[in-house]
Amino acid sequence: MTQQMTLKRPRIAVFVASVLAMLAAAIAFAPQANADTPPQHVKSLTNGMSFTDDSVMDSNGNIYLVNIPNDNVQKYTKDGVFIKSWGGPGAAAGKLDRPEGIGIDKQDNVYVADSSNDRIQKFSADGALLKVIGAPGSGNGKFSYPTDVAIGTGGAIYVSDSGNDRIQKFSAAGTYVSKWGSNGSGNGQFNNGTFGIATDPAGNVFVSEIINDRIQKFSGTGTFLAKWGNKGTDAGEFNNPEGLATDSEGSLYVTDPNNDRVQKFTNNGQFVYEFGDVEGPTGLHHPTGISIFGDRFYVSDTFNHRIQVYGFDLPIVIPDPQDPQDPQNPQDPQGEADPVPAPGEAQFDGKNLHIRLKCPARFQPSCHTSAMPMTKKHGGKPMAAKAERKKLAPSRWTVVSFVIKPKYRAKVEKMTDRNVKLLNVTQTIKSKKIRNRKSNGPSKVFHTYRVRSAGN
């Protein structure tokens, strides 16, 4: 998106005066581990991208960008491979005029804030026009330069109606429901326009204001809940905040374009960390949109004409597979600092799958375990070439690695960087001391893992 405006087309004037100023907004999920540690730069996506404005990602990790200069939507894979584009300049249905913001629902339908056409357009993931919402005006359900759109609980559609200094809410079918806001700097007011908008899993609504340099939080029905921020460069301050995204725990991520950074806050506005603000190949120059997919942050690095990808992935370094811990290190007696998969997580490098297992504490003094990734939660077909058998000490994590069969590698690859735990592993435990009381035989345990890519 771009800088703020003055009258009905507030942001166009500032856009020209500032030599292509600001852009932003987004969606979704972020890692629960590393909660207080900023993500690190992973890679840059530059394949034919220009003026990467607001972005969202679908359930498969495809990236959708709105591009103001070209008046279109561009679709890429999560690795930056171009798939298609649609739109183009115009006022006819399906055409776009300065699209500022973009949102996505659980069915991967894409909603575009068609700002200069004063409407929201809904498209399928392939670009087929599904619905047009709104028209120019100030009445209920009408817009004056809408800058962003977000989808909340139950499919509710929230629109930042910038020129009318308000938020409008629509049903999933596109029917007008309610509105809130007025011109000003008080609680629940918007000074010369709103900008970015996002929702959290609880149904709350967050709005960024680039004139007031703050974030406001509302309930899903428009009740004011909190606000934070002011103009500046310190932690928790902003210089024209734009893009917003929330994670599964409700934390908020804000692009801070003129400070060349992204800031993370708790759900109620407590500053957590920032990242960006670095020159060179890993830096940000005027970040605007942000999307989150799995453990990766995809940031629209607008003036560098690229998407910067950040994440928490560590390169796989497999220590002694019998004991990845360092009991001699008093600072890390449980081996939590080892750069290996965390419990409940698997890492896939395209061929090998690495997980961590342990023998339950009650199995003294040790147990023999046999583990295998399966196609179904409670069984199914084995996905690895062979089961991995280990002798484990109780309550101590051990790295277990599998060679995935070629026919299942695409399936496991598709699981990487997803928001939900998808990989099913069966672990059969045998112990001389404790046996399954019903069968007097081995105990079978079922694990579900979230898969992360070991590459890049």
Buried (B, 14 or more C-beta within 10 A) or exposed (E): BBBBBBEBBBBBBBBEEBEBBBBBBBBBBBBEEBBEEBBEBBBBBBEEBEBBBBBBBBBEBBBBBBBBEBBBBBBBBBEBEEBEBBBBEEEEEBBBBBBBBBBBBEEBBBBBBBBBBBBBBBBEBEBEBEEBBBEBEEEEBBBBBBBBBBBBEEBBBBBBBBBBBBBBBBEBEBEBBEBBBEEEEEEBBBBBBBBBBBBBBEEBBBBBBBBBBBBBBBEBEBEBBBBBBEBEEEEBBBBBBBBBBBBBBBBBBBBBBBBBBBBBBEBEBEBBBBBBBEEEEBBBBBBBBBBBBBBBBBBBBBBBBBBBBBBBBBEBEBBEBEBBBBEEEEEEEEBEEBEBBBEBBBBBBEEBBBBBBBBBEEBBEBBBBBBBBBEEBEEEEBBBEEBBEBEBBBEBBBBBBBEBBEEBBEBBBEBBBBBEBBBBBBBBBBBEEBBEEEEEEBBBBEBEBBBBBBBE
